[in-house]
Amino acid sequence: MCAWPRQPGASVCPASLLGGSRGLSSAVMGTLLIVHHTPSPTLQAMFEAAADGARTDEIEGVDVLVRPALTASEVDVLAADGYMLGTPANLGYISGALKHFFDSIYYPCLEATKRRPYGLYVHGGSDTGGAVRAVESITTGLGWRPVRPAVTVTGTPGKADLEACWELGALLAAEIAG
């Protein structure tokens, strides 16, 4: 497991998560777009862990762009090389904000973003299955590919949940860094 929250001087992430090497770099800077709807302290903690993982010093050559779901645009999506999505599970579905994001970018980005990697974290009070299925259905239509199964949390996230969010961010950044 990667260390989260990061302790000064601590080894942050095992080399196996980073593709077998430390300090990956790329001649061309890639972009990871984080699109999130973060209405609660719980989702804020998950978002911060995932963003910290994406920004780990051990992965170079990736710019992390953060956009709330209601302001992210097709320009942001087209400029990015991969996507991290964060949402609450509301009444068995994704947040209206993330649904609005997908509605506004779907057709403008349909062809140009095929095969790009994405990751998902979802928080729910009692169930996250409907929200995960909704995102999987939409991203399948877009032709995006998941880098790992969604990180799902019900109730208060524990240390292992936040580490899984951190790892999701680091994995996506490593995928983009190449």
ZAVOMI-754172 format. One record per residue: y negated, x, z negated of N, C-alpha, C, O, CB in turn; residue in one letter. Coordinates in steps of 0.05 Angstrom, whole numbers, plus 32768, in hexadecimal, padded with zeros to 4 digits. Glycine has a CB too. Example, Ala and Ser with C-alpha at 12.3 -4.5 7.8 and 13.67 -1.06 7.14 Angstrom:
BEGIN
807281087F64805A80F67F64804281087F648042811D7F57805980E27F4BA
802D81017F72801581117F717FFF81027F637FE9810C7F5F800C811A7F8ES
% end
This chain:
BEGIN
8018801180008000800080007FE7801280007FE780277FF480007FED7FE8M
7FD38009800E7FB98017800D7FAB80107FF37FAF7FFB7FE87FA8800F8026C
7F9A80227FEA7F8C801E7FD17F73800D7FD67F6180147FE67F8380397FC5A
7F727FF67FC97F5A7FE57FCA7F577FD97FAF7F6A7FCF7FA47F5C7FCF7FE0W
7F407FD87FA37F287FE47FAD7F2A80037FAD7F39800E7F9D7F0F7FDC7F9EP
7F1C800F7FBF7F1F802C7FC37F14803B7FAB7EFF80357FA07F0F80357FDCR
7F24804E7FA27F1C805F7F8C7F1280797F977F1E80847FA97F3480647F78Q
7EFC80847F8D7EF1809D7F987F0680B37F977F1380B77F837ED880A67F88P
7F0A80C07FAE7F1D80D67FB07F3A80CE7FB37F4B80DF7FB67F1A80E77F98G
7F3F80B47FB27F5B80AA7FB57F6380AA7FD27F5380A57FE37F5E808F7FA8A
7F7D80AF7FD77F8880AB7FF17F87808D7FF77F92807D7FE97FA580B67FF4S
7F798086800C7F74806A80117F8B805C80207F91804580197F5B80678021V
7F96806980337FAA805B80447FBF806E804D7FB9808580557F9B804F805CC
7FD98066804C7FEE807880557FEC807D80737FE3806C80828009806B804EP
7FF48095807B7FF2809D80978002808A80A87FFB808780C07FFC80BA809AA
8018807E809E8028806C80AF8018805480B8801D804A80CE8040806380A0S
8005804A80A87FF5803480B07FE1803C80C67FD9802C80D67FE680288098L
7FDA805580C67FC6805F80D97FD3806B80F27FC7807A81007FB5807480CCL
7FEC806380F77FF9806D810F80048089810C8008809681207FE6806B8126G
8008809280F4801480AC80EF800180C480ED800A80DA80E9802780B18105G
7FE780BF80EF7FD580D580EC7FBD80CC80DC7FB880B480DA7FCC80E08108S
7FAF80DF80D17F9780D880C27F7F80DF80D37F7F80F280E37F9780E880A7R
7F6980D080CF7F5180D780DD7F5280D280FB7F4A80E3810A7F4980F380D8G
7F5C80BB81037F5E80B4811F7F4280B4812B7F2E80AD811E7F6C80998123L
7F4080BD81437F2580BC81507F2980B4816D7F3F80B681787F1780D7814ES
7F1380AC81797F1480A381957EFB80AE81A27EE680AF81967F1580848197S
7EFD80B581BC7EE680BF81CB7ED280A881CF7EBA80AD81D27EEF80CB81E5A
7EDC808F81D17ECB807881D57ECD806781BC7EE3806281B27ED4806881EEV
7EB6805F81B17EB6804E819A7EBF803281A07EB5802581B27E99804D818DM
7ED4802981927EDE800E81957ECF7FFC81807EC38006816E7EFC800C8191G
7ED17FE281847EC47FCF81737ED77FBB81687EE67FAE81777EAD7FC18181T
7ED77FB7814E7EE67FA281407ED27F8D81377EBF7F9481287EF77FAD8128L
7ED67F7581407EC47F5F81397ED27F4F81237EE87F4581267EBE7F4D8151L
7EC47F4D810C7ECE7F3C80F67EBF7F2280F77EA77F2180F47ECB7F4A80DAI
7ECE7F0C80FC7EC27EF180FC7ECD7EE380E47EE57EDF80E17EC97EE28117V
7EBB7EDA80D37EC57ECE80B97EB57EB680B17E9D7EB380B87EC47EE380A3H
7EC27EA580A17EB47E9080937EBB7E9480767ED27E91806E7EBC7E72809DH
7EA77E9B80667EAC7EA4804B7E9C7E9480377E877E9D802D7EA47EC28048T
7EA57E7B80317E957E6A801F7E9C7E6C80017E907E5E7FF17E9A7E4E8027P
7EAE7E7E7FFA7EB67E807FDE7EB87E9D7FD57EBB7EAF7FE57ED07E717FD9S
7EB77EA27FBB7EBB7EBD7FB07ED77EC87FB87EDA7EE07FBC7EB87EBD7F92P
7EEB7EB77FB97F067EBF7FC07F067ECA7FDD7F117EE07FE27F1A7EA87FBET
7EFB7EBB7FF07EF97EC5800B7EE77EDD800E7EEC7EEE801E7EF07EAE801EL
7ED27EDE7FFD7EC17EF67FFE7ED17F0F7FF67ECE7F2480037EA97EF27FEAQ
7EE27F0D7FE27EF37F247FDA7F067F2C7FF07F0A7F437FF67F027F1D7FC0A
7F127F187FFE7F247F1E80147F157F2B802B7F1F7F3E80377F337F04801DM
7EFE7F2080317EED7F2B80477EE67F4880417EE87F5980527ED47F1A804BF
7EDC7F4D80287ED47F6880217EEB7F7C80237EE87F92802C7EC87F698005E
7F037F74801A7F1A7F85801C7F217F8B80397F267FA280407F327F78800DA
7F217F7780497F287F7B80667F137F8C80747F1A7F9E80837F2B7F608074A
7EFA7F87806E7EE57F97807B7EE67FB480717EE17FC780817EC97F8B8075A
7EEB7FB880577EEE7FD4804D7F057FE2805B7F037FFA80617EF37FD3802ED
7F1B7FD4805F7F327FE1806D7F2A7FE8808A7F317FFE80937F497FCD806EG
7F1B7FD780977F137FDD80B27F007FF480B47EFE800280C87F057FC480BFA
7EF17FF9809E7EDD800F809E7EE7802880907ED7803A808A7EC480058090R
7F01802A808A7F0B8041807C7F03805B808B7F03805C80A37F2980408079T
7EFC806F807B7EF4808980877F0B809680967F0680A880A67EEB809C8071D
7F23808E80917F3B809A809E7F3E809280BB7F4F809D80C97F538094808EE
7F2F807E80C37F31807680DF7F15807980EB7F02806D80E27F3B805880E2I
7F14808981007EFA808E810D7EFA808081297F0F807981337EF680AC8111E
7EE2807D81337EDF8072814E7EE0805481507EE4804981667EF5807D815FG
7EDA8046813A7EDA8029813A7EC0801F812D7EBB802681167EF3801D812CV
7EB18010813B7E9A800381307EA27FE781277EAF7FD881357E8280018145D
7E9B7FE0810E7EA27FC681037E897FB481047E757FBA80F87EAC7FC880E6V
7E8B7F9E81137E767F8B81167E7E7F7181077E937F66810C7E707F858134L
7E6D7F6880F57E737F5180E47E617F3A80EC7E497F3C80EE7E707F5780C6V
7E6E7F2380F27E5F7F0B80F87E6B7EF280EA7E837EEE80EA7E607F068117R
7E597EE380DD7E637EC980D27E6C7EB880EA7E617EBA81007E4C7EBB80C2P
7E807EA780E57E8C7E9780FB7E777E8681097E7A7E8181217EA27E8680F0A
7E637E7C80FB7E4F7E6B81077E3B7E7A81197E2C7E6D81287E407E5C80F2L
7E3A7E9481177E277EA481277E347EB6813B7E277EC0814D7E157EB48115T
7E4E7EBA81397E5C7ECB814D7E5B7EBE81687E5E7EA6816A7E7A7ED08144A
7E587ECE817D7E547EC381987E687ED081AB7E767EE381A47E387EC881A1S
7E687EC581C37E7A7ED181D87E717EED81DF7E827EFD81E67E7A7EBF81F1E
7E577EF381DC7E4E7F0F81E17E5C7F2281CD7E657F3781D47E2F7F1181DEV
7E5D7F1A81B37E6A7F2A819F7E887F2D81A67E927F4481A47E677F1D8183D
7E957F1881AD7EB27F1981B37EB77F2A81CC7ECA7F3A81CB7EBD7EFD81B8V
7EA87F2781E17EAC7F3781F97EA67F5581F47EB37F6682017E9A7F2D820FL
7E947F5C81E27E8E7F7781DC7EA27F8581CA7EA37F9D81C77E737F7981D0A
7EB37F7581BD7EC67F8081A97EE17F8681B67EE97F7B81CB7ECA7F6D8192A
7EF07F9981A97F0A7FA181B27F207F9481A27F387F9681A97F0D7FBF81B1D
7F197F87818C7F2D7F79817A7F1E7F6881667F057F6B81637F3F7F8D816CG
7F2D7F5681597F207F4281487F2E7F3E812E7F477F3E812D7F1E7F288157Y
7F1F7F3C81187F2A7F3480FF7F1D7F1980F87F057F1680FA7F247F4980E8M
7F2E7F0580F27F257EEA80ED7F2B7EE380D07F417EE880C67F337ED68100L
7F177ED780C27F1B7ECE80A77F127EB280A37EFC7EAA80AC7F0C7EE18093G
7F237EA180967F1C7E8580927F297E7A807A7F3E7E8380717F257E7580ABT
7F1C7E65806E7F2B7E56805A7F3D7E4280697F387E3B80807F177E478047P
7F517E38805B7F617E2280657F557E0980597F587E0480417F807E26805DA
7F497DF980697F3C7DE080607F4C7DC8806A7F4E7DC380827F1F7DDF806AN
7F577DB980587F667DA1805F7F7C7DA780737F807D9780867F537D8B8069L
7F897DBE80707F9E7DC580827F967DD0809D7FA77DD280AF7FAF7DAD8087G
7F7D7DD880A07F737DE380B97F5F7DF980B47F587DFE809D7F667DCC80CAY
7F577E0680CA7F427E1B80C77F277E0F80C17F237DF780C47F417E2C80E1I
7F157E1F80B77EFA7E1580B17EED7E0B80CB7EF37E1480E17EE97E2B80A4S
7EDB7DF880C77ECB7DEF80DE7EBB7E0580EB7EB77E0581047EB97DD880D5G
7EB27E1880DB7EA37E2F80E67EB47E4080F97EAB7E47810F7E987E4080CFA
7ECD7E4680F17EDE7E5581037EE67E45811B7EE97E5081317EF87E5F80F4L
7EEA7E2B81187EF07E1A812F7ED97E1A81427EDD7E1B815B7EF77DFD8126K
7EC17E1881387EA97E1981497EA87E3481587EA17E3481707E8F7E168138H
7EAE7E4A814B7EAF7E6481587EC27E6381707EBA7E6A81867EB77E7A8144F
7EDA7E5A816B7EEE7E5981817EE57E4681977EE87E4D81AE7F097E508176F
7EDA7E2F81907ED07E1D81A57EBB7E2A81B67EBA7E2581CE7EC57E048198D
7EAA7E3A81AA7E947E4581BA7E9C7E5E81CA7E8E7E6581DE7E7D7E4D81A8S
7EB17E6C81C27EB87E8581D17ED07E8181E37ED57E9281F47EBD7E9B81BDI
7EDF7E6C81E07EF97E6A81ED7EF87E6E820B7F037E8282157F057E4E81E7Y
7EEA7E5D82197EEA7E6082367EDA7E7882407EE27E8582537EDF7E478243Y
7EC37E7E82347EB47E96823E7EC47EB0823A7EBF7EC482487E9A7E98822FP
7ED77EB182277EE57ECA82207F027EC982297F117EDC82247EE37ECF8203C
7F0B7EB382347F287EAF82397F357EC582497F497ED082417F2B7E958248L
7F2A7ECC825F7F377EE082717F317EFD82677F427F0E82687F2E7EDD828DE
7F187F02825F7F107F1D82597F1B7F2982407F1B7F42823C7EF27F1E8257A
7F267F19822E7F2F7F2382147F4D7F2282107F577F2781FA7F227F1481FDT
7F5C7F1C82257F797F1B82237F857F3582197F7B7F4B82207F867F14823EK
7F997F3482087FA87F4A81FD7F997F5A81E87FA27F6F81E07FB17F5C8213R
7F827F5181E07F747F5F81CA7F807F5881AF7F8A7F4281AB7F557F5881CAR
7F807F6B819D7F8D7F6781837F7B7F5781707F637F5781727F937F828176P
7F897F48815F7F7A7F39814A7F8A7F3981307FA37F3D81307F737F1D8153Y
7F7C7F33811B7F897F2F81017F7C7F1780F37F667F1080FA7F877F4880EFG
7F8A7F0C80E07F807EF380D37F867EF480B57F9C7EFC80AD7F8E7EDB80DFL
7F727EEC80A57F777EE780897F6D7ECB80837F587EC2808D7F687EFD8077Y
7F7D7EBD80727F777EA1806C7F7B7E9D804E7F8E7EA680427F8A7E8E807CV
7F687E8E80427F6B7E8680267F6C7E6880257F5D7E5A80317F547E918015H
7F7F7E5D80157F817E4180107F867E3B7FF37F907E4C7FE47F977E358021G
7F7F7E237FEB7F857E1A7FD07FA27E167FCB7FAC7E1D7FB57F757E017FC9G
7FB07E0B7FDE7FCD7E067FDA7FDE7E0B7FF37FF67E0F7FF07FD17DE97FD2S
7FD17E0D800B7FE17E1180237FCF7E1E80387FB77E17803A7FED7DF7802DD
7FDA7E3080487FCB7E3D805D7FD97E3980797FCE7E42808D7FC87E5A8058T
7FF07E2C807980007E2A80917FF27E1E80A97FF47E2880BF80197E1B808BG
7FE57E0780A47FD77DFA80BA7FC17E0B80C67FBD7E0C80DF7FCB7DE080B1G
7FB27E1980B57F9D7E2B80BF7FA87E4280CF7F9D7E4980E47F8C7E3580A7A
7FBE7E4E80C57FCA7E6480D47FD57E5A80EF7FD07E6781047FE27E7080C3V
7FE27E4380EF7FEC7E3881097FD67E33811C7FD97E3781347FFD7E1F8104R
7FBF7E2981137FA97E2381247F9E7E3C81317F997E3D81497F937E158114A
7F9A7E5181217F907E6A812C7FA47E76813F7F9D7E8081557F8A7E7E8115V
7FBE7E7581387FD27E80814A7FD37E7181657FD67E7D817A7FEE7E7E813DE
7FCF7E5781647FCE7E47817D7FB67E4F818E7FB97E5281A67FCE7E298176S
7F9F7E5181827F877E5781917F887E74819C7F827E7881B37F6E7E54817FI
7F917E87818B7F927EA381957FA87EA781AA7FA67EB881BB7F967EB6817DT
7FBD7E9781A87FD27E9881BD7FC67E8F81D87FCA7E9B81EC7FEA7E8681B6T
7FB67E7A81D77FA87E7181EF7F957E8681FA7F927E8982127F997E5881E9G
7F887E9481E87F767EAA81F17F857EC281FB7F797ED382097F637EB281DAL
7F9E7EC481F47FAE7EDC81FB7FAA7EF381E97FB17F0A81F07FA67EE48217G
7F9F7EEE81D17F9C7F0481BD7FB77F0981B07FC87EF781AF7F867EFC81A8W
7FBA7F2181A67FD47F2881997FD07F30817C7FBE7F4081757FE17F3F81A8R
7FE07F24816A7FDD7F2B814E7FE77F4781487FFB7F4F81537FEC7F16813CP
7FD97F5581377FE37F70812F7FF77F6E811880057F8181137FCB7F818127V
7FF77F58810A800A7F5380F480087F3580EE7FF57F2880F680047F6580DBR
801B7F2B80DF80197F0F80D680007F0C80C47FF67F1F80B880327F0780C6P
7FF57EF380C47FDD7EED80B57FE17EF480977FF67EF1808C7FD57ED080B8A
7FCB7EFD808B7FCA7F00806E7FC27EE580637FAC7EDB80687FB67F178065V
7FD37ED980537FCD7EBE80487FCE7EBF802A7FE07ECC801E7FE27EA98053T
7FBB7EB2801E7FB97EB280017FB37E957FF87FA17E8880037FA37EC57FF7V
7FC27E8C7FE47FBC7E737FD77FB57E797FBA7FC17E8A7FAD7FD37E5E7FD8T
7FA07E6C7FB07F977E727F957F877E8C7F947F7C7E957FA97FAF7E757F82G
7F857E977F7D7F757EB07F797F847EC87F857F9B7ECC7F7E7F6F7EB47F5BT
7F777ED87F967F857EEF7FA17F897F047F8C7F787F0A7F7C7F757EFB7FB9P
7FA17F107F8C7FA87F267F7B7FA37F407F887F997F417F9F7FC57F247F71G
7FA97F567F7B7FA47F707F867FB47F747F9F7FAA7F807FB37FAC7F867F71K
7FCD7F6B7FA07FDE7F6E7FB87FD27F5E7FD07FD47F677FE77FFB7F647FB2A
7FC67F477FCA7FBA7F377FE07FA27F467FEB7F9E7F4780047FB17F1C7FD5D
7F917F527FDA7F7A7F607FE37F827F7A7FF27F767F8280057F677F677FCCL
7F977F877FE97FA27F9E7FF77FAC7F9680137FA87FA580267FB97FAB7FE7E
7FB87F7E80157FC27F75802F7FAA7F7080427FAC7F75805A7FD27F5B802CA
7F947F6680377F7C7F6280477F717F7D80507F697F8180677F667F528038C
7F707F90803E7F677FAB80447F787FB7805B7F6E7FC2806E7F677FBE802BW
7F927FB580587FA47FBF806C7FA07FB280877FA27FBF809C7FC17FBC8063E
7F9B7F9880877F957F8A80A07F7D7F9680AE7F7E7F9B80C67F917F6B809BL
7F687F9B809F7F507FA780AB7F567FC380B57F4D7FCA80CB7F3A7FA88097G
7F647FD380A67F6B7FEE80AE7F7D7FEE80C77F7A7FFE80D97F777FFE8098A
7F907FDC80C77FA37FDA80DE7F947FD380F77F997FDE810C7FB97FC680D8L
7F827FBF80F67F737FB8810D7F617FCF81177F5F7FD4812F7F627F9F8107L
7F547FDC81047F437FF3810C7F54800981197F4C8015812D7F347FFE80F4A
7F6B800F810E7F7D802381197F86801B81357F88802C81477F9580288107A
7F8C800281397F957FF881537F7E7FFC81687F848005817E7F9C7FDA8151E
7F667FF681607F4F7FFA81727F49801781777F42801F818D7F377FEC8167I
7F4C802881627F46804481657F5B805181787F55806681847F478052814AA
7F72804581797F87804F818C7F978065817F7FA9806F818C7F7B805A81A4G
% end
